[in-house]
Amino acid sequence: MKIRTLFIALCLAVSLVTGAEAAEKKIKKEKLQIVFLLGQSNMVGLAAVPTARYLTVPQYIPPKEVAVQKARYFNWNFYWGGVRYYQGPKKQELIDLVQARRDSRGKWRRHIRGTWPKDKQPNGRAEMYAILDQKAEEEGIYKRIADILDSKENQFTVNQAYAEVIDRDKPITEELKRVRDIYLNGTKTADFDAFNAAVEAATKAKKFSRGNSKGANPDAEKHRAVYAELARKHLNLPIAKRTRIFGHGAIAGSEGQGIESTTFGPLSVGYGGGITTIGVEYGVGITLERLVDAPILLVKCSWGNTSIADAWRAPSLDGVETPTEKAGRVAWDKIQAAAAKKAGREFTPRSAPAKKGKLAWAWNQVMPQVDKVLASPGKYHPDYDPKVGYEVAGMVWFQGYSDKDNPAYGELLAQMIKDFRKKVKTPKLPVVCGSLGMSGFKNAAFSEAANKGMLQASNMSDLRGTVDVVNTARFYPLELDLCKQVQQTTKKDSPEYIEAARVTKLYISNKGFHYHGSAKFFLLAGDAMARSLANMISGGKPLIHDELKK
């Protein structure tokens, strides 16, 4: 009986090992795999490495009584933020009320500045805002918003939103375990203290420098290597063995300066916006190395505050409107013409965009880098064998905040993909788009125009099957949004305030629309993007549409 039990246990163990190996079975490729990473500030990557500590502890749970409370005035706190995640028949009415608030503030600001005596003028922004809020309240705007948010018609109330916030990690349990195993491999919270101390010691000994605020660092590669080795030693954050990265743009490098810097080397931490930060490039590259048996070269070009309608506009759309852009211009002209006629003034309609005869700003930066890398890949990856060659294996696109309300996003993205495929001579190039994840909630994950546009492009007949979208909202640490609110509404010596301040200090390194500069987010998102790309490289179909059916 004991022998039979032991045999069953051994079989189970073997089956589990075999299953794990199968899950990580590598895609065999002979040629150098070149993957392009393009986008705006989210692709730049502004997550401080020490914030990866958040992966080693249970998620922060803000106190409910503080989180769900309604401030007197509309201030985008968690309760009033419900206008964003509201589910019900009066969504447009809420949008109109938010605009009415904006109009009211503008009207009263002009009135106060134009007619009030100087000695009655508000002293500073805080006093001005208090007056503007009082006026909007008197006009009934805030009550009307609250009535909609509190109505039975609202299918996603602040209490339901809070319930989703405190349960953020549960739906991604598998992803969290995998990322912890790959990137931290047993690292404890105390190891981060040792790491921070080691970085401080290296800085004092002048063995390490972060560079200046403009990103200029003549020895960027040397200092990045020092920082990456400390991260490997103390935190187990890996340095790639077969994956290299070439970066151009808002990245610290010894060539160029500021947002036109260039660098290259073995993939490690430090290839975000600075040599102590990461973006999705780290998660993409490290996971891709685990999934693809080949030398890999990442080519990353990214800049903050860049739009797909402007800086990233497809070369073939120079002087050309998409159908949605044209319809929007015509509709706007019609509204403005009617308003001008009513006011008895002349109206000049907007003209269609003129052809500039040159590349948009971002492409003017990117195209020379594409040419440079493809002309001499051996310069950037020592394992490149010219006899074997290379193949452009994919593109990861992480952009959209500047276009989150642009209804033409899908058309612009589709044309950009086609133009880039033509440039790199890869007609079916696999493309992975990272959605904007700041909306956070499940019901709002694809509510913004940019995210809808990504889905639209991925489903177009001439792109379908080769373009996937990773839903990054699943990984956004939405609970961190509430740290500021907790600190603003509790006493400084209260346990709630102290905990929120501690969480802010340790786990947040940037703004909310940069995912709080959370390494936890960027590692999870990068890992997911790599798996999506590896799936398509191996001939699999895009997974996003199956995910949306669940």
N, C-alpha and C positions, 0 to 999 in steps of 0.2 A: 504493500500500500504506500509505504514511504517512497519506494523507488518510482512508482507511478506518479506520485505527487511531484517528486523532483523532476521527472521527465516533462510533465506538463509545464512546470515553472520554467524549465530550460527552453522549451518550445516557445513559450510566451515571450521570454526574453529575446530569443532570436528573432521572432516576428516583429517585436518592437524595434530592434536595431535595424532590421531590414527595412521597416517602414520609414524610419528616420533617414536612412541612407537614400531611400527612394525619393523622399521629399526634397533632399538636397543633391540629388543626382545632377551632375554637371552637364551642360550642353557643350559638346566638343566642337571647337572651331580651330582651324589651322592659322587663318589670317589674323592680323592685328585688328581688333574691334575698336572702331572709333565712334564715340557717342558724343553728340553735341548737347550742351545744356545751356538754354537760352531763357531770358526773362528779365523781370525788373527786381525790385528790392527783395522780394521773397526768395528769388534765385540767388541774389547777392549773398544772402545769409548773414544774419546779425545776431545769432545765438551764441552767447558766451559759453565756452566749454564747461565751466563749473556748474551751470544750470542743469547738466545731465544728472546731478545729484537727485533731481526729482524722480528719476527712474528707480531709485533705490528705496523709496519710501511710499507708503500709501498716499493716495491723492488727498489734497487739502479739501476739507468740507467746511464751508463757511456757515456760521450760525443762521438758522432759518429765520428767526425773528428779526434779524438785521437785513438779511438778503431780500425778503419779500415786502418789506415796509415801503409804503408810498410816501415820498417826499411831497411837501405842499405844492411845490412848483415842478413843472416838467423839466427834468435835468438829465435825462437819459440814464438814470440809475436803473437797477434791474427791473423794478416795477414798470417805470415809464418806457423802458426798452422793449416792453411787450408790443409796442406798435410795429416792431420789426418781425417778431415771431408770432404775432396774432394769427389765428386761424378762424375764419368765419366770413360771413357775407358782407362785412363792412370794411374790408381792407382798404378799398379806394377812399372811403370816407376818412379813415385814419390818415392816409397819405395826404389828403386835402387839408385836414386839420393841422398836420405838421407844417404844411406850407402856409396855412393861415397864421400859425404862430410866427413863422419866419417873416411873413409880410407885416404882421403887427409890430414886431420888434424893429423892423426897418422904418416903419411909419413913425413910431414914437421916438426912435432915436433921432430921426431928422427933425421932428417937432421940438424935442428938448434942446437940441443943439442950435436950432434956428430961432426959437422964440423965448426960451427961458432966460431970465436975467443971469448974468455971470455968477452972482453970489448964490444962486439957487441951483446951479449946474451940479450934477453928481460928481463926487470926488473919486475918480478912478473907475475901473471896470466893474468892481463888485457892487458899488452903489448904483451904477447905470443898469446892471443886469437885474438888481432887485426891483427897480422901478419898472423895467420892461416886463418882468414876470408878473408884477402886480397888475399892470394894464391888460396883459393877456388873460389873467385870471378874471378880471372884471368883465372882459368881453365873453367869458364863458367857454373859452377854448379848452382849458384844462379839464373842466368838468365834463365836457362832451367827449374828450378822449378817454377819461376815466370810466364814464358810463359804458363805453363800448368795450373797454378792456375787462370790466367787471360783469358784463352781461352774460346771460346763460348761452348766448349764441357763440361766445368765444370758446373754441374747442381746445385752446392751449393757454391756460391761465398762468399767472406768475407762480402759483403753487405747483402746477405741472412742470413748468420750466425748471423750477428749483429741484424737483424730483429727478429730472434728467441730468441736471448739473452734478448732483452728488453721486450719480451713478455713472460718471463718464468713463471710468476705466473698465467697467464690467464687460461691455460689448467688444472691447479690444484686448481681452485677457491673453489670447493666443499671440497677438502681435507684440504685446508688452513683454511676454516671456521670451519670445524669439530675439527681440532687440536687446534685452538685458543680457541674454546669453552671448550674442554676437559681439556686442560693443563694450559691455562692462564685465562680463564673465566673473561674477562673484564679488565685484567691487562693493565695498560698504560705505556708508555715509562718512565715517571717520577718514576714509582714504582721501576724500575731497579736501579735508583740512590739511592733510599731509601734502597733497598736491599744491594747494594754494601757498603753503609755507615754502615748498621747494621752488616755486616760481618766484616768490618774493626774494628768496635767497639768491637765486640766479640773477635776478635784476640788480640787487645790491652789489653782487660780485661783478657786474657789468658783463656777464656771459649771455644775457638776454635783454632785448629791447623790443617793445611793442611797436615802435615807429611813431611818427607824429599823426595828428588828427587828419591830415590830408592824404594819408596812405603812403607817403613817400618813405621808403626804407631801402637804402642802398644795399643793405645786407639782409633783405627780407628772407631769402631762402635759408641762410644760416640760422637766423633767429627762429624761424618757423620750425626748423629741424630740432632745435633745442627744446622748444615748447612741446612739440609732438612727442619727443622722446620722454619728457617728464610725464605727459599724459598717458603714454604707454606704460611707463614704469609704475606709476601710482594708481592709475584708473583702469588699466588694461584696454584703453582705447587703441585699436589696432592701427598699425601702419601697413599699408598695402604692400604686397610682395610683387604682384604682376600688373598692378594698375597704376598708371601715371596720369597726371592732370596738367593741362595747359590752360592758363587763365588769362583773360584780358578784360579790362573794364574796371569796375569798382572792387579791386582786389589788391592786396599788398604785394608788390613785386619790385625787383631791383631795376627793372627796365620801365621807363616812363614814369608818370607821376599822377597822383589823384585818381580820377575816374578813367584814366587812360594808361593804367599800369599793366604790365605783363609779367607773368611768372610761370614756372613749370617745375615739376619734380615728382617724387613718389607721393601718392595720395595719402594724406594724413589729416588730422584736425588742422585748422589754420588756413583753409582755403575759402573762408567766407569773406566778409567785408574787410577783415583784418586777420593777423596771424594768431589771434586768440579766439576767433569765432568760426562757426561752421554754418553751412546752409545744407540744402538737400544733396549737394555734390558728394558729401562724405558718406551719407547713407546709401546713395545710389551706387557709388563706386565700390565700397566695401562689400555690400550685398551682391552686387553684380559679379565681383571676383569669386564669390562662393558658388555662384550659379553657372558661370561660363568658364570653361577650361580654355583660356586663350589670353594672350596679352591684351590689355584694354587701355585705351587712351581716352580720357574725358577731355573735352574742349568746352570750357565754360566762358561765356560772354554775357555780362549782365550789368544793368544800371537801374538805380532807383528812379521812380517818378517818370517812367517811360510808357507810352501808350501804343497799343497796336493800331490805333487810328492815325497816329502821327509818327513817332520815332521808329516804331516797328512796322510801319505800313509796307505792305508787300511791294516790291519793285514794279510788278505789273499793274499796280493800282495807282501809279503816278498819274495824276490828272484824271483819274477814273473813279466815279462813285459806285458803290455797291447799290443794288436795288433798294435796300432798306435806308441807306444814307440819302439817296435821292428822294425817296418818299417822305423822309423826315424833313428835308429841306423844303420841299414843296408844301407840306402841311404847315410848317412854321411860317413860310411866306404868306400863306393864305390867312392865317390868324393875324399876323402883323399888318397885312394890307387892310383887313376889316377894321382893326383898331385905329389905323392911320386915317381911314375914311371917316370914321366916327368922330375923330378928333379934328378933322379938317386940315390934315397935314399931308405932305407928299410921302410916298413910300417907294423905296428902291429895293427890289428883291435881291436876295443873295445870289451870287453867281455860282455856277458849278466850279469845282476846284480846277485851277489851271495846271497844266503839265509843267513840272519843274526841271525835268531833264536830268535829275540826279537822284541818287539813293537817299532814302530817309536816313535820319541821323544814326540810329542804331545799326542799320544795315551798312552804312558807310564805315562804321567801326568793325563790324563783324566780317564782312566779305574778305578784306585783306588777311584776316586771321585764318579764315577757311582756306584760302589759297596757300598761305604760308605753311600750315600744318599738312595739308594734303600733298604739297610739293615735296616736303621733306619730313615724313613722319618719324624717320630714324633719329632725327635731332631731338625729338621729344619722348621717344620710347626706345631704350637700348635693346629691347628684345625684338624690334622690328626686323624682319628678314625680307629684303627687297625681292628675293626669288619667290617668296610665298605671297607677299603683297598684303594689302589691307582691304577692309570693307567698311563702309559707313554703316554701322549697325543700328543706329537709332538716334532719335532726338527727344529730349525731355524739355517741355515748355512749361514754365511756372511764372505766369504773369496775369494781370487782370485788374489789380486794384484801381488803376487809373481809368479803367474801362468798365467798372462794375455795373454802370447804368447804361452802357452802350448797346442798343438793340441790334446793331449791325455786327456784333462781335463774331458770331458764327461765320458770317460771310468773309470777314477780314481774316480770321484764323485759317479758314479753308484755303484761301488764295495764298496766304503766307506759306502754308505747308507745301502747296504745289510748287511755288517759286523756289523754296529751299530744296525740295527734292530734285528739281531741275538743276540747281546749282551744283549739288553733290552727285548728280547723275545716278540717283537711286530712286526709281519711279515708285516703288512700294515701300519706301523707308518707314519702318515702324516709328510711330510718334506717340509719346505719352504726355498728356496734359495734366498738370496738377491743378485741381479746382481751387478757388478761393475758399479757405476754410474758416474765415472769421465769423461767418454766420453761426457756426457751431451746432445749432440744434438740427435734429434729423429733418424736421419738416421744412427747414429753411436752407438746407445744404445746396440746393440748386435753384434758389429763388432769385438770385441776382442775374443780371443780363449776361455777364461774362461767363458764368457757369452754365447757363442755358445755352450760350453760344458754343461752348466746348462740346456739349452733348449734341447740339445741332450739327456741328462739323463732323463729329465722329460717326454720325448716322447718314451723311450724304452719300449718294450712290457711288461716287468716284473715290471716296475715302473710306467707306465702310469696310471694316475688317482689318484696317491697318492703323487706326487711331483709337487709342484708349484714353480714358479719363480716370484719374485716381481721386476719390472723394476724400480730400484732406480734412474736411470738417470733423471726421471721426476722431482725429488726433489732436484737434485744437483743445488746449487745456482751459476750457471755458470757465471753470471755477476760479481761475486766477483773475478774471475780470472783476470779481467781487472783493478783492483785497482792498482796493482803494475805498470802496463804499464802506466796508467794515471799519476801516481806520477813521473815516470821516464821521461816523455815527456812533462810535463807542469812546469811552474814556481811555486816555493813554495808559493808565495803569491797569486796565481790565485785561483778563486773559484773552478775550477775543481780539483786542487791539494788538496785544503783544504777539499773538500767533500770526495774525495777518501781516504784521511788520516783518516777522521772521521769514515767512513764506515769500514775501516780496523781495527781501534781501537775497535769499538763497536761490530762488527759482525763476525770477523775472530779470531780464537784462535789456529789454527794449519795449517798444510800444505794442499795444494790442493788435494793430494791423500788421505788425511784424511777428505775430504769434507770440507776443511777450518775450521775444528773444529766447524762446524755450528750446533747449537742445533736445528735450524729450519729444517735442513736436517734430523737429527737423529729422531726427533719427527715424522716427516712425514713418514719416512721410517719405523720406528718401528710400527706406527699405521697401515700402509699398510700390514706389515708382520703379525701382529696380526689378521687382518681381513681375510687375506688369510688362516691362520691356523684355525681360528674359522669356516670359511666356510667349510674346509675339515673335521674338527671334527664333524660338523653337517651333513656330508654326501655329501657335494657339490663337484663339479668337479673343478680341477685347472682352474684358470682364465686366465693365461698368454697367452695361445694360442688363446683365443678369442680376447684378447687385441691386439695381433699382426695382426689380420685380419682387424682391423679398419683402 
